[in-house]
């Protein structure tokens, strides 16, 4: 009985922390959160949401405009656009999540080490970051794709590597600020090892800035991933992916506009919603803006 009560209290405590956070969001941020949540549902169960098979070819349904039967119309192969959007959400959002996770895994150790230890390690790391950041993210992704070959998995790796330098710079800058704090000096004075200082004191104070840039970077990853799909270097046919869907309809824009219009509008809506959420998180987590 006591264990059940303690679990209930823990759940209430977690919820009590979530409610004030949601209340502090602006109306635009709340709407963006709802949009991102709704478009994230295909990650869990796309088969339950899609009315048709996204890869099933139906010659009798070619170029059907939006109607009660096909809400968003069909493409040049008779495939339902809504079903392909739902399955494309899984591929596009997974690409964003995996690439951002890869960028974080690369940038956090490099940024923490460069900012904390300074010296030659910092100089070499930052010069490499400067060189990589001199190239546009899409160009660097194209180079990685040229080495690894086209495909959704390789696109995730390419986007993750391309965005890692920006994350490294943010983590390094936050580490430089934290390492000069008095409690870090006190931890060094009592003989605390550098590993413990970084793990217990530096990283928890860096993670707020990392969350904000990761949120914005998620939107950037979706745009770059969709660009690779548009160029035919991302998810390969017949797999559904938003950038690939835009590319499929580019030759029919004057007549069958819905083939490209709805995937393109979805990309724009998701990127805008994520950017609004990123700004809201920055306003909430940055004590200088409270």
C-alpha positions in Angstrom: 0.0 0.0 0.0 2.8 2.4 0.9 4.6 1.5 -2.3 1.5 2.3 -4.4 1.0 5.6 -2.6 4.6 6.6 -3.2 4.3 5.8 -6.9 1.2 7.9 -7.1 2.9 10.7 -5.3 5.8 10.5 -7.7 3.5 10.6 -10.7 1.7 13.6 -9.2 5.0 15.3 -8.6 6.1 14.8 -12.2 2.8 16.1 -13.5 3.0 19.1 -11.1 6.3 20.1 -12.8 4.8 19.7 -16.3 1.7 21.8 -15.8 3.6 25.0 -14.8 5.9 24.5 -17.8 2.9 24.3 -20.2 1.3 27.3 -18.6 4.4 29.4 -19.3 4.2 28.6 -23.0 2.8 31.3 -25.3 -0.4 30.5 -27.3 1.8 30.1 -30.4 4.1 27.7 -28.6 1.1 25.7 -27.3 -0.3 25.5 -30.9 3.1 24.4 -32.1 3.3 21.7 -29.5 0.0 20.3 -30.6 1.0 20.3 -34.2 4.3 18.5 -33.4 2.5 16.0 -31.2 -0.1 15.3 -33.9 2.5 14.8 -36.6 4.5 12.6 -34.3 1.7 10.0 -33.9 2.8 8.2 -37.2 6.0 7.3 -35.4 4.0 5.0 -33.1 1.3 3.5 -35.4 1.2 4.6 -39.0 -0.8 1.6 -40.1 -3.7 2.7 -37.8 -3.8 6.2 -39.2 -3.2 5.7 -42.9 -6.3 4.9 -44.9 -4.4 3.1 -47.7 -1.2 1.3 -48.4 1.3 4.1 -49.2 3.1 2.0 -51.8 0.2 0.3 -53.5 -0.1 1.3 -57.2 -3.7 1.9 -58.5 -3.7 2.7 -62.2 -7.4 3.5 -62.1 -6.8 6.2 -59.4 -4.1 8.1 -61.1 -4.1 11.9 -60.6 -7.3 12.0 -58.5 -7.8 15.5 -57.0 -8.7 15.9 -53.3 -12.1 14.3 -52.6 -14.0 12.4 -50.0 -12.4 9.2 -51.2 -8.8 10.6 -51.2 -8.7 13.6 -48.9 -5.4 14.9 -50.3 -5.7 13.3 -53.8 -3.4 10.7 -55.5 -0.2 10.9 -57.4 1.0 9.7 -60.8 0.9 6.1 -59.7 -2.5 6.3 -58.0 -1.0 6.2 -54.5 -2.9 8.1 -51.7 -1.2 11.3 -50.8 -2.5 11.3 -47.2 -1.3 7.8 -46.6 2.2 8.7 -48.0 2.3 11.8 -45.8 1.6 9.7 -42.7 4.3 7.2 -43.5 6.6 9.9 -44.7 6.3 11.5 -41.3 7.8 8.4 -39.8 10.8 8.6 -42.1 11.3 12.4 -42.0 10.9 12.7 -38.2 13.0 9.6 -37.6 15.7 11.2 -39.8 15.5 14.4 -37.7 15.7 12.5 -34.4 18.5 10.2 -35.3 20.6 12.9 -36.9 20.2 15.2 -33.9 21.1 12.4 -31.6 24.2 11.7 -33.6 25.2 15.3 -33.6 24.8 15.4 -29.8 26.8 12.3 -29.3 29.7 13.8 -31.4 29.5 17.3 -30.1 29.1 16.9 -26.3 32.4 15.1 -25.6 34.3 17.4 -28.0 32.7 20.6 -26.7 33.1 19.6 -23.0 36.7 18.6 -23.4 37.7 21.7 -25.5 36.0 24.1 -23.2 37.1 22.6 -19.9 40.8 21.8 -20.7 41.4 24.7 -23.2 45.0 24.8 -24.5 46.0 22.9 -27.7 43.0 20.6 -27.5 40.7 23.6 -27.7 42.6 25.3 -30.4 42.7 22.2 -32.7 39.1 21.3 -32.0 37.8 24.8 -32.8 39.9 25.1 -36.0 38.5 21.9 -37.3 35.0 23.1 -36.4 35.6 26.4 -38.2 36.8 24.6 -41.3 33.7 22.3 -41.3 31.3 25.2 -40.6 32.7 27.1 -43.6 30.8 24.6 -45.8 27.0 24.8 -46.0 25.2 22.0 -44.2 23.6 20.6 -47.3 27.0 20.7 -49.2 28.7 18.7 -46.4 25.8 16.3 -46.3 26.2 15.8 -50.1 29.9 15.0 -49.6 29.1 12.4 -47.0 26.3 10.9 -49.1 28.7 10.7 -52.1 31.1 8.6 -49.9 28.4 6.4 -48.2 25.9 6.2 -51.0 22.2 7.2 -51.1 19.7 5.9 -48.6 17.7 7.0 -45.5 20.3 5.6 -43.1 23.2 7.3 -44.8 21.2 10.5 -45.0 20.8 10.4 -41.2 24.5 10.0 -40.8 25.2 12.8 -43.3 22.9 15.2 -41.6 24.2 14.3 -38.1 27.8 14.8 -39.1 27.0 18.1 -40.9 25.2 19.6 -37.9 27.7 18.4 -35.2 30.1 21.4 -35.5 27.4 23.9 -34.5 26.5 21.9 -31.5 30.2 21.6 -30.5 30.6 25.3 -30.6 27.5 25.9 -28.3 28.6 23.2 -25.8 32.2 24.6 -25.8 31.0 28.2 -25.2 28.7 27.1 -22.3 31.5 25.1 -20.8 33.8 28.1 -20.9 31.3 30.1 -18.8 30.6 27.3 -16.3 34.3 26.3 -15.7 35.0 29.8 -14.3 32.3 29.6 -11.6 33.3 29.5 -8.0 31.9 26.1 -7.2 34.1 24.6 -9.9 37.1 26.2 -8.3 35.9 24.8 -4.9 35.5 21.3 -6.4 39.1 21.5 -7.8 40.4 22.7 -4.4 39.1 19.7 -2.5 40.7 17.3 -5.1 37.7 16.3 -7.2 38.7 14.6 -10.4 38.1 16.4 -13.7 35.8 13.6 -14.8 33.5 14.0 -11.8 33.6 17.8 -12.2 32.5 17.6 -15.8 29.9 15.0 -15.2 28.4 16.4 -12.0 28.8 20.1 -12.4 29.6 21.2 -15.9 27.4 19.0 -18.0 24.1 19.7 -16.0 24.6 23.4 -16.6 25.4 23.0 -20.3 22.4 20.8 -21.1 19.9 23.7 -21.1 21.7 25.4 -24.0 22.1 22.0 -25.7 18.3 21.3 -25.5 17.5 24.6 -27.1 19.9 24.2 -30.0 18.9 20.5 -30.4 15.3 21.6 -30.8 16.1 24.2 -33.5 18.6 21.7 -35.0 15.8 19.2 -35.3 14.0 21.5 -37.7 17.2 22.1 -39.7 17.8 18.4 -39.9 14.3 17.9 -41.4 14.9 20.6 -44.0 18.3 19.1 -45.0 16.9 15.6 -45.0 14.0 16.7 -47.2 16.4 18.4 -49.5 18.4 15.2 -49.8 15.2 13.3 -50.5 14.2 15.9 -53.2 17.5 15.2 -54.9 17.0 11.5 -54.7 19.7 10.9 -52.1 17.5 10.1 -49.1 14.8 7.5 -48.8 14.6 5.5 -52.0 11.4 4.6 -53.9 8.9 3.4 -53.2 9.4 4.5 -49.6 7.4 7.6 -48.6 9.4 10.6 -47.5 8.3 14.3 -47.6 11.2 15.6 -49.7 10.8 12.7 -52.2 7.1 13.4 -52.4 7.8 17.0 -53.3 10.2 15.8 -56.0 7.6 13.3 -57.4 5.1 16.1 -58.2 7.5 18.8 -59.5 6.7 17.9 -63.1 2.9 18.3 -62.5 2.7 21.5 -60.6 0.5 23.3 -63.1 -2.2 20.7 -63.2 -1.8 18.2 -60.3 -0.5 20.7 -57.8 -1.6 18.7 -54.7 1.2 16.1 -55.2 3.9 18.5 -54.2 1.8 21.2 -52.4 0.7 19.1 -49.4 4.1 17.6 -48.6 5.7 21.0 -49.0 3.2 22.6 -46.7 3.7 19.9 -44.2 7.5 20.5 -44.1 6.9 24.2 -43.7 4.4 23.7 -40.9 6.6 21.3 -39.0 9.7 23.4 -39.3 7.8 26.6 -38.2 6.2 24.8 -35.2 9.6 23.4 -34.1 11.3 26.8 -34.4 8.5 28.4 -32.3 9.0 25.7 -29.7 12.7 26.3 -29.7 12.2 30.0 -29.1 9.8 29.2 -26.2 12.3 26.8 -24.6 15.0 29.4 -24.8 12.8 32.0 -23.1 11.9 29.5 -20.4 15.3 28.0 -19.8 17.4 31.1 -20.0 17.3 32.9 -16.6 18.3 36.2 -18.2 15.0 36.2 -20.2 12.7 35.4 -17.4 
